[in-house]
C-alpha cells in the first residue's frame, strides 16, 4: 500500500475516540480505525522506514503492533495508569539496537487532534539505561560535547526534555562542569508541529526527514549510551 498521507477524517476520528472512550464504542467503529489509522500507519512505517535507513542503516522498523506501531488499547491495570481504555494519540517508533524499543535510542512520533510530536532519544530511562547514561557522562569531554549539542539543537528551534531530578546523584559535585546533565531522567529532543501535516504524505515525509537529520547526532549519542547497558 502506497503512503499518500492520512485521511482528513483521521484527526476527527481521534477526537471522537477522546469523547466516546469505551471498548463498546470502539468495536462499533473498528472499521474506521483500520481505514483512518491502522492501514495508513502501516504504509507510513514501510515507506518512511526506508527513508530513515539513509540516515541510520541499522534502524529497526516493522509495520506491526508492538513493533513500530502501538496498541490502541491502553493498559489500565498499571498503578497510576490513565483509566480510559483507548488512546486518542497514535505513536509510531523506529528504534536502533536489540534491546527494548523504548530503551534504545529511537526516532519517535505521535499525532493527536492537538499536535504532531516528533522526537529522538529516550524520554525516560529505566535503571539500566540511567546507570549507563551516568557512566557515559562521567567523561568530561563527553559531557561537554553533549551540552554543546543540546544548545545547538535549541538554537535550531528544537526543545530538550525537562530535567527529571532536583538532587544530584551521590558522589557528584554540583560545581563540576556541566554537572546539570546528571539531573536528567532521560535524554531526548523534540519538536511540536501542526497535526494536519499528517494529511499530506510527501510533505510529512520531507519534514520528518529534515527534522530527524538535525536530531541524528543526539540519537547516535543515546544509542552509544545504550550499548553500555550491563546485562543482569
C-alpha positions as CSV (number, residue, x, y, z in Angstrom):
1,X,0.0,0.0,0.0
2,X,1.5,3.3,-1.1
3,X,1.5,6.0,1.6
4,X,-0.2,9.2,0.5
5,X,-0.9,10.7,3.9
6,X,-3.6,10.1,6.5
7,X,-7.2,10.8,5.6
8,X,-8.7,14.1,6.6
9,X,-11.1,12.1,8.8
10,X,-8.3,10.8,10.9
11,X,-8.0,13.6,13.4
12,X,-11.8,14.0,13.8
13,X,-11.9,10.2,14.4
14,X,-9.3,10.6,17.2
15,X,-11.3,13.4,18.7
16,X,-14.3,11.1,18.6
17,X,-12.3,8.5,20.5
18,X,-11.5,11.1,23.1
19,X,-15.2,11.9,23.5
20,X,-16.5,8.3,23.3
21,X,-13.8,6.4,25.1
22,X,-15.2,2.9,25.6
23,X,-14.5,-0.5,24.2
24,X,-18.1,-0.8,23.1
25,X,-17.9,2.4,21.1
26,X,-14.7,1.3,19.5
27,X,-15.9,-2.1,18.4
28,X,-18.8,-0.4,16.5
29,X,-16.2,1.9,14.8
30,X,-13.4,-0.6,14.3
31,X,-13.5,-0.4,10.5
32,X,-12.9,3.4,10.8
33,X,-9.9,2.8,13.0
34,X,-8.5,0.4,10.4
35,X,-9.2,2.7,7.4
36,X,-8.1,6.0,9.0
37,X,-5.3,4.9,11.4
38,X,-4.1,1.3,11.2
39,X,-3.7,0.8,7.5
40,X,-2.1,4.2,6.6
41,X,0.2,3.8,9.7
42,X,1.4,0.5,8.3
43,X,2.0,2.1,4.9
44,X,3.8,5.0,6.5
45,X,6.2,2.8,8.5
46,X,7.2,0.8,5.4
47,X,7.8,4.0,3.4
48,X,9.4,6.2,6.0
49,X,11.5,3.4,7.4
50,X,13.2,3.1,4.0
51,X,13.9,6.8,4.1
52,X,15.4,6.6,7.6
53,X,17.8,3.9,6.6
54,X,19.6,6.7,4.6
55,X,20.3,8.3,8.0
56,X,20.9,5.2,10.0
57,X,21.2,1.9,8.0
58,X,20.7,-0.3,11.1
59,X,17.4,1.2,12.2
60,X,14.6,-1.3,13.1
61,X,11.1,-0.9,11.9
62,X,8.1,-3.2,11.3
63,X,4.5,-2.2,10.5
64,X,3.1,-4.4,13.3
65,X,1.5,-3.8,16.6
66,X,4.1,-3.9,19.5
67,X,6.9,-3.2,16.9
68,X,6.7,0.2,15.2
69,X,3.0,0.5,16.0
70,X,1.5,0.8,19.4
71,X,-1.7,-0.8,20.7
72,X,-4.8,1.4,20.6
73,X,-5.9,-0.1,23.9
74,X,-4.3,1.4,27.0
75,X,-3.1,-0.8,29.9
76,X,-5.3,0.5,32.6
77,X,-4.2,-2.1,35.2
78,X,-0.9,-0.5,36.0
79,X,-0.7,1.7,39.1
80,X,-1.1,5.3,38.2
81,X,-2.3,4.5,34.7
82,X,-4.9,6.6,32.9
83,X,-8.1,4.7,33.3
84,X,-9.8,5.4,30.0
85,X,-9.3,2.3,27.8
86,X,-8.4,3.9,24.4
87,X,-5.6,6.1,23.2
88,X,-6.5,9.2,21.2
89,X,-2.8,9.7,20.5
90,X,-1.2,7.5,17.9
91,X,2.5,6.6,18.4
92,X,5.0,5.3,15.8
93,X,8.6,4.3,16.6
94,X,11.7,3.4,14.7
95,X,14.4,2.1,17.0
96,X,18.0,1.1,16.9
97,X,19.6,-1.8,18.7
98,X,18.5,-5.2,20.0
99,X,17.1,-4.1,23.4
100,X,13.6,-2.8,24.3
101,X,12.3,-0.4,21.6
102,X,11.6,2.2,24.4
103,X,15.1,1.8,26.0
104,X,17.3,2.0,23.0
105,X,17.6,5.2,21.0
106,X,14.7,5.8,18.7
107,X,13.1,8.1,16.1
108,X,9.6,8.6,17.5
109,X,6.5,10.5,16.7
110,X,2.9,10.7,17.8
111,X,-0.1,12.5,16.5
112,X,-3.4,13.5,18.1
113,X,-6.0,16.2,17.4
114,X,-3.7,18.5,19.4
115,X,-0.3,18.0,18.0
116,X,2.3,16.2,15.9
117,X,5.1,15.4,18.3
118,X,8.5,14.4,16.8
119,X,11.4,13.3,18.9
120,X,14.6,11.2,19.1
121,X,16.3,9.6,22.1
122,X,14.8,8.1,25.2
123,X,12.3,10.2,27.2
124,X,12.5,8.1,30.4
125,X,15.5,6.0,31.4
126,X,14.8,2.8,33.2
127,X,17.6,1.9,35.7
128,X,19.9,0.0,33.4
129,X,19.9,2.9,30.9
130,X,20.1,5.5,33.6
131,X,23.2,3.8,35.0
132,X,24.7,3.6,31.5
133,X,23.9,7.3,30.9
134,X,25.5,8.4,34.2
135,X,28.6,6.3,33.4
136,X,28.8,7.9,30.0
137,X,28.7,11.5,31.3
138,X,31.5,10.8,33.8
139,X,33.8,11.6,30.9
140,X,34.2,15.4,31.0
141,X,34.8,15.6,27.2
142,X,31.5,13.6,26.5
143,X,29.6,15.9,28.9
144,X,30.9,19.0,27.1
145,X,30.1,17.6,23.7
146,X,26.6,16.6,24.8
147,X,26.0,20.0,26.4
148,X,27.1,21.8,23.2
149,X,24.9,19.5,21.1
150,X,21.8,20.3,23.2
151,X,22.4,24.0,22.9
152,X,22.9,23.6,19.1
153,X,19.6,21.8,18.8
154,X,17.8,24.5,20.9
155,X,19.4,27.2,18.6
156,X,17.7,25.4,15.7
157,X,14.3,25.6,17.3
158,X,14.1,22.2,19.0
159,X,13.3,21.5,22.6
160,X,15.1,19.3,25.1
161,X,13.1,17.3,27.7
162,X,12.9,18.8,31.2
163,X,15.3,17.6,33.9
164,X,13.6,14.9,36.0
165,X,15.7,15.2,39.2
166,X,16.3,18.1,41.6
167,X,19.1,16.4,43.5
168,X,22.4,15.3,42.2
169,X,23.4,11.6,42.4
170,X,25.5,10.7,45.4
171,X,29.2,11.5,44.7
172,X,28.5,14.1,42.0
173,X,29.9,17.6,42.8
174,X,27.4,20.2,41.6
175,X,30.3,22.5,40.9
176,X,31.6,20.1,38.2
177,X,31.5,21.5,34.7
178,X,28.1,20.6,33.0
179,X,27.0,18.8,36.1
180,X,23.4,19.7,35.3
181,X,23.4,16.8,32.9
182,X,23.2,14.4,35.9
183,X,19.7,15.8,36.6
184,X,18.1,14.3,33.5
185,X,15.9,11.2,33.8
186,X,16.1,10.7,30.0
187,X,17.7,12.3,27.1
188,X,15.7,13.4,24.1
189,X,14.9,16.3,21.9
190,X,11.6,17.1,20.3
191,X,9.6,19.5,18.1
192,X,5.8,20.0,18.1
193,X,4.1,20.6,14.7
194,X,0.6,21.1,13.4
195,X,-1.1,17.7,13.4
196,X,-2.8,18.4,10.0
197,X,0.7,17.8,8.4
198,X,-0.1,14.1,8.5
199,X,-2.7,14.6,5.7
200,X,0.0,15.5,3.1
201,X,2.1,12.4,2.7
202,X,5.0,13.9,0.7
203,X,5.3,17.0,2.9
204,X,5.1,14.9,6.1
205,X,7.9,12.6,5.0
206,X,10.1,15.5,3.8
207,X,9.5,17.5,7.0
208,X,10.2,14.5,9.3
209,X,13.4,13.6,7.4
210,X,14.8,17.1,7.8
211,X,14.0,17.1,11.5
212,X,15.5,13.7,12.1
213,X,18.6,14.7,10.1
214,X,19.1,17.6,12.5
215,X,18.4,15.4,15.6
216,X,20.6,12.5,14.4
217,X,23.7,13.4,16.5
218,X,21.7,13.1,19.7
219,X,20.1,9.9,18.5
220,X,23.6,8.5,17.9
221,X,24.8,9.5,21.4
222,X,21.8,7.9,23.1
223,X,22.4,4.7,21.1
224,X,26.0,4.7,22.1
225,X,24.8,5.0,25.7
226,X,22.5,2.0,25.2
227,X,25.5,-0.1,24.2
228,X,26.9,0.4,27.7
229,X,23.9,-1.1,29.4
230,X,25.0,-4.0,31.6
231,X,23.0,-7.2,31.5
232,X,21.7,-8.6,34.7
